[in-house]
């Protein structure tokens, strides 16, 4: 599964938010949720297709244009590809599930 990802650091609490609404941290949940994006291939993608896309995303990630946009947008480089991205998704699913349970939002 190919993926390209960048995330932006959590900004300070926005002054425009209603003061009656607590952030997750203010509600007692010590959690940070990143704003990442990913590209996922079809489950039946061929090995050749997977390799092609992984190579294309690796080339994009290594480009000067990618490095420039990271700086311009103030993004952190969170690029993961292939099995590393799959592991990240599995870890996030577990982590977010635990947070939702702790918050009483799911069983």
C-alpha positions as CSV (number, residue, x, y, z in Angstrom):
1,X,0.0,0.0,0.0
2,X,1.7,3.2,-1.1
3,X,1.3,6.4,0.9
4,X,2.5,9.9,1.0
5,X,1.8,11.9,4.1
6,X,2.6,15.3,5.7
7,X,1.2,16.7,8.8
8,X,1.0,20.0,10.4
9,X,1.9,20.5,14.0
10,X,-1.0,21.2,16.4
11,X,-1.6,24.9,16.5
12,X,-2.3,26.7,19.7
13,X,-5.9,26.7,20.9
14,X,-7.9,29.1,18.6
15,X,-9.1,32.2,20.4
16,X,-12.4,32.0,18.4
17,X,-13.5,28.7,19.9
18,X,-16.4,28.9,22.3
19,X,-15.0,29.1,25.9
20,X,-17.6,26.5,27.0
21,X,-16.0,23.7,24.9
22,X,-13.0,21.9,26.3
23,X,-10.3,20.6,24.1
24,X,-9.4,16.9,24.5
25,X,-6.5,17.8,26.7
26,X,-8.6,20.1,28.8
27,X,-11.2,17.3,29.2
28,X,-8.4,15.1,30.7
29,X,-7.4,13.1,27.6
30,X,-3.7,13.5,27.1
31,X,-3.8,12.9,23.3
32,X,-2.6,14.5,20.1
33,X,-4.2,13.5,16.8
34,X,-2.1,14.4,13.7
35,X,-3.6,15.7,10.5
36,X,-2.1,13.2,8.1
37,X,-3.2,12.2,4.7
38,X,-2.6,8.9,2.8
39,X,-3.0,7.2,-0.5
40,X,-4.0,3.5,-0.4
41,X,-3.9,1.1,-3.2
42,X,-6.6,-1.4,-4.2
43,X,-6.5,-4.7,-2.3
44,X,-6.0,-6.6,-5.5
45,X,-3.2,-4.5,-6.9
46,X,-0.5,-6.5,-8.6
47,X,3.0,-6.7,-7.1
48,X,4.2,-4.8,-10.2
49,X,1.6,-2.1,-9.7
50,X,2.5,-1.8,-6.0
51,X,6.2,-1.5,-6.8
52,X,5.5,1.2,-9.5
53,X,3.5,3.3,-7.1
54,X,5.9,2.9,-4.2
55,X,8.7,4.0,-6.6
56,X,6.7,7.0,-7.8
57,X,6.0,8.2,-4.3
58,X,9.6,7.7,-3.1
59,X,10.7,9.8,-6.1
60,X,8.2,12.5,-5.2
61,X,9.2,12.4,-1.5
62,X,12.9,12.8,-2.5
63,X,12.2,15.8,-4.8
64,X,13.1,19.4,-4.1
65,X,9.5,20.3,-4.8
66,X,8.3,18.1,-1.9
67,X,10.9,19.6,0.4
68,X,10.0,23.1,-0.7
69,X,6.2,22.6,0.0
70,X,7.0,21.2,3.4
71,X,8.8,24.4,4.3
72,X,6.2,26.7,2.6
73,X,3.2,25.0,4.4
74,X,5.0,24.5,7.7
75,X,4.4,20.7,7.5
76,X,6.3,18.0,9.2
77,X,7.5,15.3,6.9
78,X,5.6,12.2,8.0
79,X,6.2,10.1,4.9
80,X,5.6,6.4,5.2
81,X,5.3,3.9,2.5
82,X,4.4,0.2,2.0
83,X,4.5,-2.0,5.0
84,X,5.6,0.9,7.3
85,X,2.4,2.8,6.4
86,X,0.3,-0.4,6.9
87,X,1.9,-0.7,10.4
88,X,1.1,2.9,11.1
89,X,-2.5,2.5,10.2
90,X,-2.9,-0.6,12.4
91,X,-1.2,1.2,15.3
92,X,-3.4,4.3,14.8
93,X,-6.5,2.1,14.7
94,X,-5.6,0.6,18.1
95,X,-4.5,3.9,19.6
96,X,-7.6,5.8,18.5
97,X,-9.9,3.0,19.6
98,X,-8.4,3.1,23.1
99,X,-8.8,6.9,23.3
100,X,-12.5,6.6,22.2
101,X,-13.1,3.9,24.9
102,X,-11.4,6.1,27.5
103,X,-13.6,9.0,26.5
104,X,-16.7,6.8,26.8
105,X,-17.5,7.3,23.1
106,X,-17.3,3.6,22.1
107,X,-17.5,0.3,23.8
